[in-house]
């Protein structure tokens, strides 16, 4: 959790917070999606996290991708902004958020794949027809929209 959210949590405890997030759907040249199995909830999902105060959302997306996967986004394409009750989430520790998630597609990247040990249990590419479950609840809306674009 970033320092801004940690400071807020010390003030408000587990009460619901509005959280601005940046997420990256990374697609390899074969059309496979790179997913991570998260340590906090044991769900599969995309790469991303909270935007820090003053940080540009695209920079946050690039930072989170690099931190979680070791990969550098050479180019990002805005995919969509997701919000609403479907993005409400209660973390395993009881912290509750309503996410506003700005999601990017990344097809051009470099670097060596390396999972961030404290947040990521596993990194793996999947063909879109074989997305594993469980999938991280706040990212299901973006996943569904992405899969619809392939039809």
C-alpha positions in Angstrom: 0.0 0.0 0.0 1.4 3.4 -0.9 2.3 5.9 1.8 -0.7 8.2 1.0 -3.2 5.4 1.6 -1.3 4.2 4.7 -1.6 7.7 6.2 -5.3 7.9 5.4 -5.9 4.4 6.9 -4.2 5.6 10.2 -6.8 8.4 10.3 -9.9 6.6 9.2 -9.4 2.9 10.0 -11.3 0.6 7.7 -14.1 3.0 6.7 -14.7 3.2 2.9 -12.4 5.4 0.9 -12.5 6.6 -2.7 -9.4 5.3 -4.3 -8.0 6.3 -7.7 -6.1 3.4 -9.3 -4.1 2.9 -12.5 -4.2 -0.6 -14.1 -2.3 -2.1 -17.0 -3.5 -4.9 -19.2 -0.3 -6.2 -20.8 -0.7 -8.1 -24.0 2.1 -10.1 -25.6 2.7 -10.4 -29.4 0.6 -13.7 -29.4 -2.4 -11.9 -27.8 -1.8 -13.5 -24.4 -2.5 -11.5 -21.2 0.1 -11.3 -18.5 -1.7 -11.9 -15.2 -0.4 -11.9 -11.6 -1.6 -14.0 -8.7 -1.9 -11.6 -5.9 -0.6 -12.4 -2.4 -3.2 -10.4 -0.5 -6.3 -12.2 -1.8 -4.9 -15.1 -3.9 -6.8 -13.9 -6.9 -5.5 -13.5 -10.5 -5.5 -10.0 -11.9 -3.9 -7.2 -13.9 -1.1 -5.0 -12.7 -1.7 -1.7 -11.0 -2.3 0.2 -7.8 -3.1 3.5 -6.2 -2.1 6.8 -7.7 -0.1 9.0 -5.4 -1.1 12.7 -4.8 0.5 14.8 -7.6 1.4 11.7 -9.7 0.2 11.5 -13.3 -2.1 8.5 -13.8 -0.1 7.2 -16.7 3.1 7.4 -14.7 1.4 5.5 -11.9 0.5 2.8 -14.3 4.0 2.5 -15.6 5.4 2.5 -12.1 3.1 -0.2 -10.9 3.8 -2.4 -13.9 7.5 -2.1 -13.4 7.3 -2.7 -9.6 5.1 -5.8 -9.9 6.5 -7.4 -13.1 10.0 -5.9 -13.8 8.6 -4.8 -17.3 8.8 -1.3 -18.7 5.8 0.0 -20.6 7.1 1.6 -23.8 3.7 2.7 -24.8 0.3 2.8 -23.1 -3.1 3.2 -24.7 -6.1 4.4 -22.6 -8.6 1.6 -22.5 -11.3 2.9 -20.1 -12.2 4.4 -16.8 -14.1 2.0 -14.5 -16.1 2.9 -11.4 -19.3 2.2 -9.6 -20.6 -0.3 -7.1 -18.9 -3.2 -9.0 -15.5 -1.7 -8.0 -16.3 -1.7 -4.3 -13.8 -3.9 -2.5 -13.0 -5.0 1.0 -9.4 -6.1 1.4 -8.7 -9.2 3.5 -7.6 -6.9 6.3 -11.0 -5.1 6.4 -10.0 -1.9 4.5 -12.9 -0.9 2.3 -12.6 1.1 -1.0 -14.6 2.3 -3.9 -12.2 2.3 -6.8 -12.1 4.6 -9.8 -9.7 2.7 -12.0 -8.0 4.1 -15.1 -7.1 1.2 -17.3 -4.4 1.1 -20.0 -3.5 -1.5 -22.6 0.2 -2.2 -23.1 1.5 -4.0 -26.2 5.0 -2.5 -26.4 7.2 -3.3 -23.4 10.7 -4.3 -22.5 12.6 -5.8 -19.6 12.8 -9.1 -17.8 9.8 -10.6 -16.1 10.3 -10.7 -12.3 7.5 -10.9 -9.8 7.5 -8.4 -6.9 8.0 -10.8 -4.0 5.9 -9.1 -1.3 2.8 -8.5 -3.5 2.9 -11.0 -6.4 2.8 -14.8 -5.9 3.1 -15.7 -9.5 3.2 -14.1 -13.0 1.9 -16.0 -16.1 0.7 -15.4 -19.6 -2.8 -16.7 -20.5 -4.8 -16.8 -23.7 -8.0 -14.8 -23.3 -10.2 -17.9 -23.5 -8.3 -19.5 -20.5 -8.4 -16.7 -17.9 -7.9 -18.4 -14.5 -10.2 -18.0 -11.5 -10.7 -16.5 -9.0 -10.2 -13.1 -10.7 -9.6 -10.0 -8.6 -13.2 -8.6 -8.1 -12.4 -4.9 -8.7 -10.9 -5.8 -12.1 -13.7 -8.1 -13.4 -15.5 -5.1 -15.1 -12.4 -4.2 -17.1 -11.7 -7.9 -18.0 -15.2 -8.4 -19.3 -14.9 -5.3 -21.5 -11.6 -6.4 -22.8 -12.9 -9.8 -23.7 -15.9 -8.3 -25.5 -13.5 -6.3 -27.7 -12.1 -9.7 -29.0 -15.4 -10.9 -30.3 
